[in-house]
């Protein structure tokens, strides 16, 4: 009977911390595997650029006109939403 509170504690920790972290890690891994040329991404260093080429572990990223950098796939942390082309002046 003394183990019941301890087991309950570990179950709560699992559902509050471990399970959501694993789910997020799997989402990021799927996103990294699905990267393709033309996608706008954000790197772990905060650089935003457009993917030009994708290799096994490397990505060629255009960060400005005539500026290309090679980064590792694991440096990509998220996809950048496309900018809306319409602007409204109020």
Number of C-alpha atoms within 10 A of each C-alpha: 5 6 8 8 10 11 11 11 11 11 12 12 12 13 11 11 10 12 12 12 13 11 11 11 12 12 11 17 14 11 14 17 11 9 18 15 13 13 16 21 22 16 18 12 9 11 12 19 22 21 21 17 15 17 10 8 9 14 23 19 25 19 16 11 6 6 9 15 13 14 15 14 19 15 17 21 17 15 18 13 9 8 7 6 5 6 6 4 4 3
